[in-house]
Amino acid sequence: MLFGLDTHIVCYLLDPGFAEHEQVSHLARSLTSQNTLALNPTVIHEAYHTLVYDVELVRQDARTRLTSLIRLPYVDFFNQTKSTSLLAMNLADKYELGGRDSLMLASYLGNDVYGVYTHDLDLVKIGQIDWRGRTMNISDPILGPKHK
């Protein structure tokens, strides 16, 4: 299964200083050809910003950690296109999402990603995105599937 990662999950995964690190570290350890992860520019650059400006990592350390994650086997990286932006605006309208969340979700949905791992409770409450016959689940790997 292919799951997309939201920014919080990426930051927790890359920085052991977060209390949530242990709860998400299995995501990288369990990568196989049957269990893959997805990233996109919105998530990577927002994670970089968080790691440098909020966590206060040295820029080179943040870059190295993100680069290593992108280059892991069984991690897909999806670029964003005009059609990604158009889908994002439709999702923003339909689900009352902000621009960043809708762009991240559109990038994943447009590339047939099965689900998204996030720690954003507003997204978790939505639970599922449906668009033109495509469905994508949204869940929190920290709180588990029963939390909505």
VOKOL-747324 format. One record per residue (C-alpha): residue number from 1; residue in one letter; x, y, z. Coordinates in steps of 0.02 Angstrom, whole numbers, plus 32768, in hexadecimal, padded with zeros to 4 digits. Example, Ala and Ser with C-alpha at 12.3 -4.5 7.8 and 13.67 -1.06 7.14 Angstrom:
REM VOKOL-747324
node seq = 1 | type = A | xx = 8267 | yy = 7F1F | zz = 8186;
node seq = 2 | type = S | xx = 82AC | yy = 7FCB | zz = 8165;
END
This chain:
REM VOKOL-747324
node seq = 1 | type = M | xx = 8000 | yy = 8000 | zz = 8000;
node seq = 2 | type = L | xx = 8039 | yy = 80B0 | zz = 7FD9;
node seq = 3 | type = F | xx = 8020 | yy = 8131 | zz = 8064;
node seq = 4 | type = G | xx = 8048 | yy = 81EA | zz = 8059;
node seq = 5 | type = L | xx = 8097 | yy = 8245 | zz = 80EB;
node seq = 6 | type = D | xx = 8062 | yy = 82EE | zz = 812F;
node seq = 7 | type = T | xx = 80E0 | yy = 836A | zz = 8174;
node seq = 8 | type = H | xx = 80CC | yy = 8340 | zz = 822C;
node seq = 9 | type = I | xx = 80EC | yy = 8288 | zz = 820C;
node seq = 10 | type = V | xx = 8188 | yy = 82AF | zz = 81A7;
node seq = 11 | type = C | xx = 81CC | yy = 831E | zz = 8232;
node seq = 12 | type = Y | xx = 81A6 | yy = 829D | zz = 82B8;
node seq = 13 | type = L | xx = 81FA | yy = 8218 | zz = 824D;
node seq = 14 | type = L | xx = 8299 | yy = 827D | zz = 8231;
node seq = 15 | type = D | xx = 82B4 | yy = 82C9 | zz = 82DD;
node seq = 16 | type = P | xx = 82C3 | yy = 8257 | zz = 8376;
node seq = 17 | type = G | xx = 82A8 | yy = 82F2 | zz = 83E1;
node seq = 18 | type = F | xx = 81ED | yy = 82E7 | zz = 83C1;
node seq = 19 | type = A | xx = 818D | yy = 827F | zz = 8440;
node seq = 20 | type = E | xx = 812E | yy = 8233 | zz = 83AC;
node seq = 21 | type = H | xx = 81CD | yy = 81F3 | zz = 8358;
node seq = 22 | type = E | xx = 81C2 | yy = 8142 | zz = 839D;
node seq = 23 | type = Q | xx = 810B | yy = 8135 | zz = 836B;
node seq = 24 | type = V | xx = 8131 | yy = 8157 | zz = 82B3;
node seq = 25 | type = S | xx = 81E1 | yy = 810F | zz = 829E;
node seq = 26 | type = H | xx = 8197 | yy = 8069 | zz = 8266;
node seq = 27 | type = L | xx = 815B | yy = 80BF | zz = 81C6;
node seq = 28 | type = A | xx = 820D | yy = 80C7 | zz = 8182;
node seq = 29 | type = R | xx = 8245 | yy = 8021 | zz = 81CB;
node seq = 30 | type = S | xx = 81B5 | yy = 7FC2 | zz = 817A;
node seq = 31 | type = L | xx = 81CF | yy = 7FFE | zz = 80C7;
node seq = 32 | type = T | xx = 81C2 | yy = 7F75 | zz = 8043;
node seq = 33 | type = S | xx = 8189 | yy = 7F67 | zz = 7F90;
node seq = 34 | type = Q | xx = 80DC | yy = 7F44 | zz = 7FD8;
node seq = 35 | type = N | xx = 80E1 | yy = 7FCF | zz = 805B;
node seq = 36 | type = T | xx = 811B | yy = 8075 | zz = 8012;
node seq = 37 | type = L | xx = 8112 | yy = 812C | zz = 8042;
node seq = 38 | type = A | xx = 80F4 | yy = 81C8 | zz = 7FDB;
node seq = 39 | type = L | xx = 8133 | yy = 827A | zz = 7FEC;
node seq = 40 | type = N | xx = 811A | yy = 831B | zz = 7F89;
node seq = 41 | type = P | xx = 816A | yy = 83C9 | zz = 7F81;
node seq = 42 | type = T | xx = 80EB | yy = 8419 | zz = 7FF6;
node seq = 43 | type = V | xx = 8110 | yy = 839E | zz = 8081;
node seq = 44 | type = I | xx = 81CD | yy = 839F | zz = 8069;
node seq = 45 | type = H | xx = 81DE | yy = 845B | zz = 806A;
node seq = 46 | type = E | xx = 8168 | yy = 8473 | zz = 80FA;
node seq = 47 | type = A | xx = 81C8 | yy = 83EE | zz = 815C;
node seq = 48 | type = Y | xx = 826B | yy = 8448 | zz = 8133;
node seq = 49 | type = H | xx = 8222 | yy = 84EA | zz = 8175;
node seq = 50 | type = T | xx = 81E4 | yy = 8496 | zz = 8215;
node seq = 51 | type = L | xx = 8289 | yy = 843E | zz = 8236;
node seq = 52 | type = V | xx = 82F1 | yy = 84DA | zz = 8219;
node seq = 53 | type = Y | xx = 8285 | yy = 8563 | zz = 8265;
node seq = 54 | type = D | xx = 8220 | yy = 850A | zz = 82EA;
node seq = 55 | type = V | xx = 8291 | yy = 847A | zz = 831F;
node seq = 56 | type = E | xx = 832B | yy = 84E3 | zz = 82F8;
node seq = 57 | type = L | xx = 8390 | yy = 845D | zz = 82A0;
node seq = 58 | type = V | xx = 8425 | yy = 8499 | zz = 823E;
node seq = 59 | type = R | xx = 83EE | yy = 84B2 | zz = 8189;
node seq = 60 | type = Q | xx = 8467 | yy = 842F | zz = 8148;
node seq = 61 | type = D | xx = 8426 | yy = 83AF | zz = 81C6;
node seq = 62 | type = A | xx = 8372 | yy = 83CE | zz = 8192;
node seq = 63 | type = R | xx = 83A2 | yy = 83C0 | zz = 80DB;
node seq = 64 | type = T | xx = 8404 | yy = 8320 | zz = 80F8;
node seq = 65 | type = R | xx = 8376 | yy = 82CD | zz = 8158;
node seq = 66 | type = L | xx = 82F3 | yy = 82FC | zz = 80D6;
node seq = 67 | type = T | xx = 8364 | yy = 82C8 | zz = 8046;
node seq = 68 | type = S | xx = 8382 | yy = 8220 | zz = 8099;
node seq = 69 | type = L | xx = 82C7 | yy = 8206 | zz = 80AD;
node seq = 70 | type = I | xx = 82A3 | yy = 8232 | zz = 7FF8;
node seq = 71 | type = R | xx = 8329 | yy = 81B9 | zz = 7FBD;
node seq = 72 | type = L | xx = 82F0 | yy = 8123 | zz = 8024;
node seq = 73 | type = P | xx = 82BE | yy = 808C | zz = 7FBE;
node seq = 74 | type = Y | xx = 8201 | yy = 807E | zz = 7FB3;
node seq = 75 | type = V | xx = 81E2 | yy = 8139 | zz = 7FCC;
node seq = 76 | type = D | xx = 818C | yy = 818B | zz = 7F38;
node seq = 77 | type = F | xx = 8197 | yy = 8244 | zz = 7F15;
node seq = 78 | type = F | xx = 810A | yy = 8297 | zz = 7EB4;
node seq = 79 | type = N | xx = 8124 | yy = 833D | zz = 7E5D;
node seq = 80 | type = Q | xx = 8097 | yy = 83BA | zz = 7E54;
node seq = 81 | type = T | xx = 804D | yy = 83F4 | zz = 7DB1;
node seq = 82 | type = K | xx = 7FC6 | yy = 8466 | zz = 7D71;
node seq = 83 | type = S | xx = 7F49 | yy = 83D7 | zz = 7D81;
node seq = 84 | type = T | xx = 7F81 | yy = 83C0 | zz = 7E37;
node seq = 85 | type = S | xx = 7F58 | yy = 8476 | zz = 7E59;
node seq = 86 | type = L | xx = 7EAF | yy = 8469 | zz = 7E03;
node seq = 87 | type = L | xx = 7E82 | yy = 83CD | zz = 7E66;
node seq = 88 | type = A | xx = 7EBE | yy = 8422 | zz = 7F06;
node seq = 89 | type = M | xx = 7E47 | yy = 84B4 | zz = 7EEC;
node seq = 90 | type = N | xx = 7DB7 | yy = 843B | zz = 7ED1;
node seq = 91 | type = L | xx = 7DE3 | yy = 83DC | zz = 7F6F;
node seq = 92 | type = A | xx = 7DF6 | yy = 847F | zz = 7FD0;
node seq = 93 | type = D | xx = 7D47 | yy = 84B1 | zz = 7F9A;
node seq = 94 | type = K | xx = 7CF6 | yy = 8407 | zz = 7FB7;
node seq = 95 | type = Y | xx = 7D46 | yy = 83E2 | zz = 8060;
node seq = 96 | type = E | xx = 7D63 | yy = 8495 | zz = 809E;
node seq = 97 | type = L | xx = 7E1F | yy = 847D | zz = 80A4;
node seq = 98 | type = G | xx = 7EAB | yy = 84FA | zz = 80A8;
node seq = 99 | type = G | xx = 7F21 | yy = 850C | zz = 8015;
node seq = 100 | type = R | xx = 7FB2 | yy = 84A8 | zz = 805B;
node seq = 101 | type = D | xx = 7F47 | yy = 8415 | zz = 8093;
node seq = 102 | type = S | xx = 7EE7 | yy = 8410 | zz = 7FF0;
node seq = 103 | type = L | xx = 7F88 | yy = 8416 | zz = 7F8A;
node seq = 104 | type = M | xx = 7FD6 | yy = 8389 | zz = 7FEE;
node seq = 105 | type = L | xx = 7F39 | yy = 831D | zz = 7FE0;
node seq = 106 | type = A | xx = 7F23 | yy = 8342 | zz = 7F26;
node seq = 107 | type = S | xx = 7FD7 | yy = 830E | zz = 7F04;
node seq = 108 | type = Y | xx = 7FB8 | yy = 8267 | zz = 7F58;
node seq = 109 | type = L | xx = 7F08 | yy = 8249 | zz = 7F15;
node seq = 110 | type = G | xx = 7F3F | yy = 8273 | zz = 7E64;
node seq = 111 | type = N | xx = 7FC5 | yy = 81EE | zz = 7E71;
node seq = 112 | type = D | xx = 7F55 | yy = 8164 | zz = 7EB4;
node seq = 113 | type = V | xx = 7F99 | yy = 8167 | zz = 7F65;
node seq = 114 | type = Y | xx = 7F2E | yy = 80F6 | zz = 7FD3;
node seq = 115 | type = G | xx = 7F35 | yy = 815E | zz = 8072;
node seq = 116 | type = V | xx = 7F88 | yy = 81EC | zz = 80CF;
node seq = 117 | type = Y | xx = 7FD7 | yy = 81E6 | zz = 817A;
node seq = 118 | type = T | xx = 7FC0 | yy = 828B | zz = 81D7;
node seq = 119 | type = H | xx = 7FBB | yy = 82CD | zz = 8288;
node seq = 120 | type = D | xx = 7F48 | yy = 835C | zz = 8252;
node seq = 121 | type = L | xx = 7EA4 | yy = 833C | zz = 82AD;
node seq = 122 | type = D | xx = 7E40 | yy = 83A4 | zz = 8232;
node seq = 123 | type = L | xx = 7E78 | yy = 8331 | zz = 81A5;
node seq = 124 | type = V | xx = 7E5F | yy = 8294 | zz = 820E;
node seq = 125 | type = K | xx = 7DAA | yy = 82CA | zz = 822D;
node seq = 126 | type = I | xx = 7D8B | yy = 82CB | zz = 8171;
node seq = 127 | type = G | xx = 7DC4 | yy = 8216 | zz = 816E;
node seq = 128 | type = Q | xx = 7DB5 | yy = 81FB | zz = 80B4;
node seq = 129 | type = I | xx = 7DC5 | yy = 8261 | zz = 8015;
node seq = 130 | type = D | xx = 7D5B | yy = 822F | zz = 7F7F;
node seq = 131 | type = W | xx = 7D72 | yy = 8279 | zz = 7ED3;
node seq = 132 | type = R | xx = 7D33 | yy = 8236 | zz = 7E2D;
node seq = 133 | type = G | xx = 7D39 | yy = 8180 | zz = 7E5D;
node seq = 134 | type = R | xx = 7DDB | yy = 818B | zz = 7EBF;
node seq = 135 | type = T | xx = 7DDF | yy = 8178 | zz = 7F7B;
node seq = 136 | type = M | xx = 7E6A | yy = 819F | zz = 7FF5;
node seq = 137 | type = N | xx = 7E66 | yy = 817A | zz = 80B0;
node seq = 138 | type = I | xx = 7EAC | yy = 81F1 | zz = 8132;
node seq = 139 | type = S | xx = 7EEA | yy = 81AD | zz = 81D8;
node seq = 140 | type = D | xx = 7F5A | yy = 81D5 | zz = 826B;
node seq = 141 | type = P | xx = 7FDF | yy = 8151 | zz = 828A;
node seq = 142 | type = I | xx = 7FF8 | yy = 8196 | zz = 833A;
node seq = 143 | type = L | xx = 7F44 | yy = 819D | zz = 8378;
node seq = 144 | type = G | xx = 7F0D | yy = 8105 | zz = 8314;
node seq = 145 | type = P | xx = 7E77 | yy = 80E1 | zz = 82A6;
node seq = 146 | type = K | xx = 7DF2 | yy = 80F6 | zz = 832C;
node seq = 147 | type = H | xx = 7E17 | yy = 81AF | zz = 834A;
node seq = 148 | type = K | xx = 7DAA | yy = 8228 | zz = 82E7;
END
